[in-house]
Amino acid sequence: MNIFINYFLLSVPTYSFFCLITGMQDASKKLTESLHEVYEPDWYGREDVKMIGEKCDELWEDFHQKLVDGSLLTLDTYLGQFPDIKVQ
């Protein structure tokens, strides 16, 4: 029974954290899109804003992937020791 409790205590906050990261990534992307729309087409720094937004999005993707690799894969490996729990 302790295994069920440990899995639950690890998985719920981890899932919530990933939802938070996804929300932050979406907010960052929408901010960049809004800034790009607000400025005039001939504004000097308009393309810079777009490039910065694209790089920021890449950083969010990298951060998300590192979190998946570092936590979810570790959790799945841990669960792999208990095949009866993974089925449930």
MDAnalysis code that builds the backbone (N, CA, C; Angstrom):
import MDAnalysis as mda
import numpy as np

u = mda.Universe.empty(264, n_residues=88, atom_resindex=np.repeat(np.arange(88), 3), trajectory=True)
u.add_TopologyAttr("name", ["N", "CA", "C"] * 88)
u.add_TopologyAttr("resid", np.arange(1, 89))
u.add_TopologyAttr("resname", ["MET", "ASN", "ILE", "PHE", "ILE", "ASN", "TYR", "PHE", "LEU", "LEU", "SER", "VAL", "PRO", "THR", "TYR", "SER", "PHE", "PHE", "CYS", "LEU", "ILE", "THR", "GLY", "MET", "GLN", "ASP", "ALA", "SER", "LYS", "LYS", "LEU", "THR", "GLU", "SER", "LEU", "HIS", "GLU", "VAL", "TYR", "GLU", "PRO", "ASP", "TRP", "TYR", "GLY", "ARG", "GLU", "ASP", "VAL", "LYS", "MET", "ILE", "GLY", "GLU", "LYS", "CYS", "ASP", "GLU", "LEU", "TRP", "GLU", "ASP", "PHE", "HIS", "GLN", "LYS", "LEU", "VAL", "ASP", "GLY", "SER", "LEU", "LEU", "THR", "LEU", "ASP", "THR", "TYR", "LEU", "GLY", "GLN", "PHE", "PRO", "ASP", "ILE", "LYS", "VAL", "GLN"])
u.atoms.positions = np.array([
    [0.819, -1.203, 0.000],
    [0.000, 0.000, 0.000],
    [0.864, 1.270, 0.000],
    [2.036, 1.214, 0.616],
    [2.928, 2.372, 0.630],
    [3.331, 2.789, -0.782],
    [3.443, 1.830, -1.667],
    [3.837, 2.128, -3.038],
    [2.774, 2.990, -3.714],
    [1.488, 2.676, -3.470],
    [0.404, 3.481, -4.029],
    [0.477, 4.916, -3.520],
    [0.707, 5.079, -2.247],
    [0.778, 6.411, -1.643],
    [1.968, 7.189, -2.197],
    [3.124, 6.535, -2.285],
    [4.309, 7.199, -2.826],
    [4.096, 7.627, -4.275],
    [3.493, 6.749, -5.075],
    [3.235, 7.095, -6.468],
    [2.299, 8.285, -6.556],
    [1.241, 8.268, -5.780],
    [0.273, 9.369, -5.796],
    [0.929, 10.671, -5.352],
    [1.732, 10.605, -4.293],
    [2.392, 11.806, -3.790],
    [3.403, 12.368, -4.785],
    [3.961, 11.526, -5.622],
    [4.907, 11.984, -6.637],
    [4.222, 12.437, -7.917],
    [3.186, 11.726, -8.336],
    [2.610, 11.991, -9.651],
    [1.705, 13.222, -9.701],
    [0.918, 13.460, -8.676],
    [-0.019, 14.585, -8.711],
    [0.704, 15.934, -8.750],
    [1.649, 16.196, -7.862],
    [2.358, 17.483, -7.964],
    [3.175, 17.603, -9.250],
    [3.722, 16.501, -9.729],
    [4.495, 16.536, -10.969],
    [3.601, 16.921, -12.134],
    [2.428, 16.326, -12.212],
    [1.472, 16.660, -13.277],
    [1.057, 18.125, -13.177],
    [0.784, 18.601, -11.988],
    [0.398, 20.003, -11.793],
    [1.508, 20.941, -12.235],
    [2.736, 20.581, -11.923],
    [3.870, 21.413, -12.312],
    [4.001, 21.467, -13.833],
    [3.792, 20.340, -14.512],
    [3.868, 20.334, -15.971],
    [2.753, 21.176, -16.583],
    [1.586, 21.157, -15.983],
    [0.497, 22.022, -16.463],
    [0.870, 23.491, -16.296],
    [1.507, 23.813, -15.190],
    [1.957, 25.179, -14.945],
    [2.983, 25.606, -15.987],
    [3.943, 24.763, -16.270],
    [4.982, 25.073, -17.258],
    [4.351, 25.281, -18.632],
    [3.405, 24.442, -19.010],
    [2.726, 24.579, -20.294],
    [1.971, 25.902, -20.358],
    [1.318, 26.280, -19.270],
    [0.617, 27.565, -19.216],
    [1.558, 28.742, -19.350],
    [2.702, 28.664, -18.704],
    [3.686, 29.738, -18.800],
    [4.239, 29.832, -20.223],
    [4.445, 28.706, -20.853],
    [4.936, 28.702, -22.226],
    [3.906, 29.341, -23.156],
    [2.639, 28.992, -22.991],
    [1.585, 29.581, -23.812],
    [1.479, 31.092, -23.586],
    [1.586, 31.520, -22.334],
    [1.520, 32.949, -22.027],
    [2.682, 33.704, -22.668],
    [3.854, 33.120, -22.625],
    [5.026, 33.736, -23.249],
    [4.829, 33.869, -24.758],
    [4.289, 32.831, -25.374],
    [4.053, 32.853, -26.814],
    [3.015, 33.912, -27.181],
    [1.956, 34.020, -26.396],
    [0.909, 35.006, -26.672],
    [1.421, 36.432, -26.466],
    [2.291, 36.624, -25.482],
    [2.887, 37.940, -25.278],
    [3.713, 38.352, -26.492],
    [4.511, 37.445, -26.991],
    [5.330, 37.736, -28.166],
    [4.450, 38.049, -29.370],
    [3.394, 37.272, -29.570],
    [2.481, 37.523, -30.680],
    [1.812, 38.885, -30.537],
    [1.413, 39.236, -29.320],
    [0.775, 40.533, -29.078],
    [1.729, 41.680, -29.362],
    [2.967, 41.553, -28.901],
    [3.958, 42.599, -29.162],
    [4.208, 42.751, -30.658],
    [4.228, 41.643, -31.349],
    [4.471, 41.686, -32.795],
    [3.305, 42.365, -33.517],
    [2.082, 42.150, -33.048],
    [0.910, 42.756, -33.677],
    [0.780, 44.241, -33.365],
    [1.210, 44.660, -32.183],
    [1.029, 46.035, -31.740],
    [1.911, 47.013, -32.511],
    [3.118, 46.623, -32.788],
    [4.047, 47.547, -33.437],
    [3.776, 47.658, -34.933],
    [4.073, 48.824, -35.452],
    [3.890, 49.115, -36.875],
    [4.797, 48.200, -37.715],
    [4.363, 47.876, -38.934],
    [5.179, 47.005, -39.790],
    [6.571, 47.562, -40.089],
    [6.711, 48.869, -40.098],
    [8.012, 49.440, -40.416],
    [8.824, 49.810, -39.175],
    [8.360, 49.379, -38.012],
    [9.099, 49.668, -36.772],
    [10.444, 48.955, -36.802],
    [11.475, 49.639, -36.351],
    [12.851, 49.144, -36.446],
    [13.059, 47.794, -35.737],
    [12.499, 47.590, -34.561],
    [12.778, 46.392, -33.776],
    [11.754, 45.286, -33.896],
    [10.847, 45.400, -34.849],
    [9.759, 44.414, -34.953],
    [10.281, 42.999, -35.193],
    [11.208, 42.823, -36.080],
    [11.753, 41.492, -36.371],
    [12.569, 40.959, -35.191],
    [13.199, 41.868, -34.460],
    [13.940, 41.444, -33.268],
    [13.010, 40.845, -32.225],
    [11.838, 41.472, -32.065],
    [10.846, 40.948, -31.116],
    [10.417, 39.551, -31.531],
    [10.218, 39.358, -32.821],
    [9.805, 38.044, -33.318],
    [10.890, 36.996, -33.063],
    [12.148, 37.347, -33.336],
    [13.253, 36.399, -33.127],
    [13.433, 36.078, -31.641],
    [13.313, 37.091, -30.796],
    [13.432, 36.859, -29.353],
    [12.317, 35.924, -28.887],
    [11.119, 36.137, -29.393],
    [9.995, 35.266, -29.034],
    [10.217, 33.828, -29.462],
    [10.767, 33.652, -30.655],
    [11.040, 32.295, -31.145],
    [12.109, 31.612, -30.291],
    [13.131, 32.354, -29.922],
    [14.179, 31.778, -29.067],
    [13.639, 31.457, -27.677],
    [12.775, 32.319, -27.187],
    [12.162, 32.073, -25.873],
    [11.312, 30.803, -25.915],
    [10.591, 30.618, -27.002],
    [9.779, 29.416, -27.156],
    [10.655, 28.166, -27.203],
    [11.786, 28.254, -27.885],
    [12.721, 27.130, -27.917],
    [13.248, 26.812, -26.518],
    [13.530, 27.852, -25.740],
    [14.002, 27.632, -24.368],
    [12.936, 26.955, -23.516],
    [11.672, 27.366, -23.683],
    [10.590, 26.709, -22.943],
    [10.480, 25.240, -23.333],
    [10.611, 24.962, -24.632],
    [10.551, 23.568, -25.096],
    [11.691, 22.745, -24.493],
    [12.891, 23.309, -24.489],
    [14.037, 22.606, -23.902],
    [13.821, 22.354, -22.415],
    [13.325, 23.372, -21.707],
    [13.063, 23.245, -20.274],
    [12.036, 22.155, -20.024],
    [10.970, 22.152, -20.811],
    [9.928, 21.138, -20.660],
    [10.490, 19.744, -20.907],
    [11.303, 19.595, -21.945],
    [11.878, 18.281, -22.264],
    [12.812, 17.808, -21.159],
    [13.601, 18.710, -20.599],
    [14.495, 18.324, -19.507],
    [13.704, 17.905, -18.273],
    [12.599, 18.561, -18.018],
    [11.761, 18.147, -16.898],
    [11.165, 16.764, -17.132],
    [10.716, 16.523, -18.350],
    [10.161, 15.203, -18.674],
    [11.232, 14.135, -18.504],
    [12.402, 14.400, -19.062],
    [13.484, 13.421, -18.972],
    [13.906, 13.185, -17.528],
    [13.940, 14.245, -16.740],
    [14.445, 14.137, -15.376],
    [13.446, 13.637, -14.357],
    [12.153, 13.807, -14.622],
    [11.188, 13.416, -13.602],
    [10.236, 12.320, -14.061],
    [9.567, 12.514, -15.184],
    [8.588, 11.511, -15.608],
    [9.240, 10.192, -15.979],
    [10.365, 10.254, -16.662],
    [11.040, 9.004, -17.019],
    [11.559, 8.287, -15.775],
    [12.025, 9.061, -14.802],
    [12.474, 8.465, -13.541],
    [11.296, 7.834, -12.805],
    [10.170, 8.516, -12.816],
    [8.971, 7.985, -12.165],
    [8.497, 6.716, -12.873],
    [8.530, 6.710, -14.183],
    [8.139, 5.507, -14.928],
    [9.096, 4.341, -14.659],
    [10.378, 4.647, -14.549],
    [11.358, 3.606, -14.231],
    [11.079, 3.024, -12.856],
    [10.776, 3.904, -11.911],
    [10.438, 3.458, -10.560],
    [9.193, 2.578, -10.594],
    [8.189, 3.015, -11.341],
    [6.952, 2.234, -11.435],
    [7.166, 0.900, -12.145],
    [8.140, 0.846, -13.039],
    [8.419, -0.385, -13.758],
    [8.806, -1.531, -12.837],
    [9.247, -1.201, -11.630],
    [9.586, -2.230, -10.653],
    [8.349, -2.930, -10.109],
    [7.183, -2.292, -10.282],
    [5.934, -2.804, -9.726],
    [4.886, -2.901, -10.834],
    [4.947, -3.922, -11.662],
    [4.049, -4.016, -12.816],
    [2.567, -4.058, -12.432],
    [2.240, -4.604, -11.270],
    [0.832, -4.665, -10.861],
    [0.277, -3.272, -10.599],
    [1.076, -2.324, -10.175],
    [0.625, -0.958, -9.908],
    [0.429, -0.218, -11.226],
    [1.308, -0.413, -12.161],
    [1.235, 0.302, -13.433],
    [-0.048, -0.044, -14.182],
    [-0.525, -1.277, -14.033],
    [-1.757, -1.692, -14.683],
    [-2.935, -0.930, -14.113],
    [-2.908, -0.672, -12.808],
    [-4.026, 0.017, -12.167],
    [-3.945, 1.471, -12.488],
])
